[in-house]
Amino acid sequence: MKRAFLLSALLAAAAPIVVALPASAADMVFTSWGGTTQDAQKAAWADPFAAKAGVNVLMDGPTDYGKLKAMVEAKGVTWDVVDVEGDYAVQAGQQGLLEPLDFGVIDKTKLDPRFVTDHSVGSFYYSFVIGCNSGAVAACPKTWADLFDTAKFPGKRTFYKWSAPGVIEAALLADGVPADKLYPLDLDRAFKKLDTIKSDIIWWSGGAQSQQLLASAEAPYGSFWNGRLTALAHDGVPVETSWDGNITAADALVVPKGTKNKENAMKFIAFATSPEAQAQMAALTGYAPTNTGSPALMDPAVAKTLPDQQKASQVNADMTYWAQHRDEIGTRWYAWQAQ
């Protein structure tokens, strides 16, 4: 099985050309976030599906929620399957922007129920974990409380820039809120805790940037997508990962309302969420499969490094809560960052 850290070398020749082309009746368009994740989705899902179904899968991106909404409202949808964040999938379904999924085509019986709604199924799931460049510091933080302790762990730390599940939960856990009492999120308490380290935060807006910050030791510790740390470790960076309190989140596959290729879109999602395709995607990226039958198909040495094997202290971000409060949290989040 291939590893996430081999993605660039293995898939360089197959990297998707991200374009916005009109689809013909024999085509469909899959839209995602670009980069190595979309490379993996192309290799594990799009190319083999195209070969099997005889459907040309065009790649587009990056995912843009404003564009998706505008397409639906203008009745000019050119995307057929889109990879989105899990909380957005819930919100967009509630807003009528998505087609209901056809579970007569898509087998949801073995899909992780945490990531299944009437309008979406999990694409892959990942954990926010604590990462540390152990070669650059005297000691590495083990818990979220450690990461917020600037006396014990001085220097810069890095966190995800955008308003999304992960950072607010980490702040509350660091402040002593029990994992089963996180929701509804106490924003006053979270921002008060974040204030204690605000001047020491360097924000990362994408996975590659987070890796660069850690590898260079510009920010020798912080919160990261777990697969990015696996890749750094393989490349020789002295990375230490703590799964204590790892916070799960997931991407989801959705079909915009009004797609002209709904039948092929459902077939594509059925293929992408099959045990084999999910196993291949997990092996390529270091993120967990959403099909519960996939781990048995994987190299055990690879499978044991994935988030679905790190449940002892796992914290599940509440996608429904985030969907309901996404806009109000975002407004406060960006206003706080700008202060």
N, C-alpha and C positions, 0 to 999 in steps of 0.2 A: 504494500500500500504506500502511496506517496504521502509525504508530509507537507504541512503548511509552508515550512521554510524552503521547500523546493519549488514553490509555485512559480517564481519568476523565471527560473531556468527551464522548468518543465513546460511552461505554457507560453514562453516568449513568442514562439512561432504561431501560437493559436490565439494571441491576445485579441480581444474584440476591437473592431473599429467602431467607435461609438458615433452613430450618425442618426439624423432625423430624416428618414426616408418614408415616403408613402408606401403602405403595404398593399400588395396585390391580393387577390383572393387566395392565392397559393402560399402567401406569406403570413407570418405573424410577428409581432414586435414584443420583445422582452426588454423591460427597462429596469435598470438597477443603478448602483452607486458608482460604478466604474472601478478602476484599480484592480488589485489582485483578487478581491472578492468576486467581482464580475468575471474576471478571467476564469476563476474556479467554477462559477455557475455556467459559463459557456462550455467548459470542458466536461463537467459532470452531468449537466442537464441539457443545454441547448443543442450541442452537436449530436449526442446520441439520440435525442428525441427527434431531431430533424432526419437522421438516418433511418430511424424506425418508422416514423409517421409519414415521411415524404413531405414534410412541411418546412419551408425555409424560415428559420428563426433569425430575424434581424435584431441586432443589439442597439439599444439606445440608452441615453443617460446624460447626466445623472438624474436620479429621481428628484422630482420637483413637485411639491404638493400644490402650489399655486397653479402650475401648468396643468396638473391632473384635473383640478376643479374647473379651470377655464375650459378645458376640452369637453368635459361632461356637460357643463352649462351651455356651451355653444353647439352641442350635438355634433362635435367634430373630433371624436376620439380616434387617435392613431396609435395608442398604446393598448396592448392586449393583456399582458400580465406585467405587474409592477411589484418590485420588492420595496416594501415600506417598513417603517418602524411599527412595532406591535401596537403601541398606544394610538398611533395615527390610524391604523387599520380599524380599530374599534370605533374611533371617532368618525372616520369617513363612512363606515357602514351605517352608523346612526344618522348621518347627514344625507343619506341617499345617493352617495357618489359611487357606490360599488354594486356590481352584480352579485346576487346571492350565488354561492358556490353550489355546483351540482354534485352532491355526495352520492349520487348514483354512479358517477364517473370517478370521482375522487374517493378513495377508500380511507375514511378517517378512523377506522376501528383500531388501527395501531399507531395513530398519531397522538403525541403528547397532548392531553386535553387542555393543558394550561394555555396552549397556543392555537386553539381552534375556536372560531366563531362562525356564525352563519355566512359571513362575507370574507373570511380569511383563514389561512392555515399557516403554521409556522414555516418559515423558510430555513432558518437555523437559529440556534440560540447560543448565547455567550454569557460570560460573566465579567463584571467589573471586579478586578482583583487588585491587590496591593503588589506593586512591583518595585524592585530596588536594584540599583547598580552596586552590588556588594564590593566591587573593586574600588569604588570611589568614596565610600563612607566607612566609618568605624563600626556601625551597627545598622541593621535594617529593621524597619517597622514591621510588626507582625499583625497588628490589629488596626482598625480604623481610628481608635483612640490614640494609638502610637503615631499614626500619620498626621494627626492634628496636634501632636505634642512638639512644639517648636523648641522647647528647652532640651528635651531628650534627643530629638532628631532635628538639628538646626539646618537651615538652608532652604532652598527652593523645593517645592513639590508641584506636581502637575496634575490637572484634572480636565475632564471633558468640558469644552467651552459652551456647548449648546444646552438649551433647556430640554432635558430628557431624563428619564429614570436613571438613577445612579448616584449623582453627587449629593443631592438633598438627603437621600436615604443614608449615605455614608456619614454625613454630618450628624444626623440624628443618632445613628448607631454609636458614633464616636462620643456623643454627649450622654450616652447611657440609656437610650430608649431601647427597650427589648424589641427583638425582631418581629414578634407577633403583635406589637403595639404601634407599629410605624404609621398605620393608616387609620384615620385621615392624617396626612402629613401636617405636622406643626411647623408651619413656615417661619413663624417668628423665632422659634427655638433654633431651627436650622440655620437661618441667616445670622443669628447671633453667634452661633458656633463658627460659621464660615468667616465671620468678621475677625475671629481670632487668628486666622492664618491668611487673610486676604492679601496682605502685602507680600506674602511668600509664595503665592500661587502663580505659576505660568500655565496659561490655558492651551490645551491642544485641541485643534479643530478637526483633525483626521488621524487615522492610525499611523501613517508614516511619520507624521510630526511627533506623535507621542514616542515612537521608537527613537527618533533622532535626539529628542530631549533627554531620554534615559541613557542612551549609548554615549552621548557626549558628556554626561553628568551635569549638564546645565540645570537639570532637575533630577537629582539622583534617586528620587522616589516619587510615587504618586499612584493614581488610579488608572488602570489600563484595561483594554479588552484582552482577555486571556491569551488569545491566539497570537497577538503581537509580541508577547513575552516569550512564547515558545519559539518563534522565529528568531528573535534576538539571541536567545540562548544557543540555538544551533549555529548561529553565525559567530559564536565565540565571545559574545558579551557576557560578563559575569553577572547574570541575572538571577535574582532570588524572587520567587513568587510565593505570596501568602494567600491561601484560599480561605482564610478565616473570615467569615461573614461575606463571602463572595455573593455579589448581587446580580441575579439573573435578569436578562432582558432578551427580547427576541425580535428578529425581523419577521415579516409576514409576506405571503404572496396574495395579491388581490387582483381583481379584474374590474377595470373602470366601467361604470355604467354606460351602456351604449356602444360597446365594442362591436365591430362588424365580424369579429372572428371568435365569438364566444365558444363555439364548439371546440375549436383547436386550443383555445385558452384553457378550458377545463381539462382537456387531455394533457396539455403541457404540465399543469399543476399536478395532475395525477402521477405523471412520470417523475417530476421533480421531487415529489414527496414519497416515492416508493422506497423500500428498504435499501435497494442497491444504489440508487442515485443519491440518497441521503448519506449513505456510508462513504461514497466517493467524495462528496462535498466535504464531509467532516474530516476525512483524511487529508484533503488538500488544504484546509483552512485552519484546523485546530479548534473549530467551533463544533458544538454538539449537534447531532442529528435530532430532528423532531419526530422521526419514525422510531418507535421503540424496538423494531426488529433489526435496525441497522447495526448496533454494536456487535451482535453475533457474527456479522459478516466482515468485521474489521480485524486488523492485527491487534491482539490484546495489548501490546505495548503502546500502541497509539490510542486505543480506546480508553485506557485508564488515565490518560492525560486530559481528557475532555471534561467540560463542566458537568455533564450528567453523572460523572463518577465522583463528584465533589460535593455531596449533599449533606455531609455531617453538620456543617454550619451555614448552609446555603440560605440566602434570603431572596424570596421571589418578589420582584417588583410587581406592583399591582397595575396591570395595563388598563383595566377598566377605570380605576380611579384616575389614572393619568389622562385617559381619553376624556373624562368628564371635566377635568380641571386643567387641561393642557394649556389653554389660552391664558387663563388667569395666572398660572404659575410662570409661564413664559414672560408675561408683561412685568411681573415683579423681578424675575431673574435678570433680565437684560437691564432694567433700571438699576438694580443693585450692582451689576458689573460696571455700569457707567459712572457710578458715584466715585 
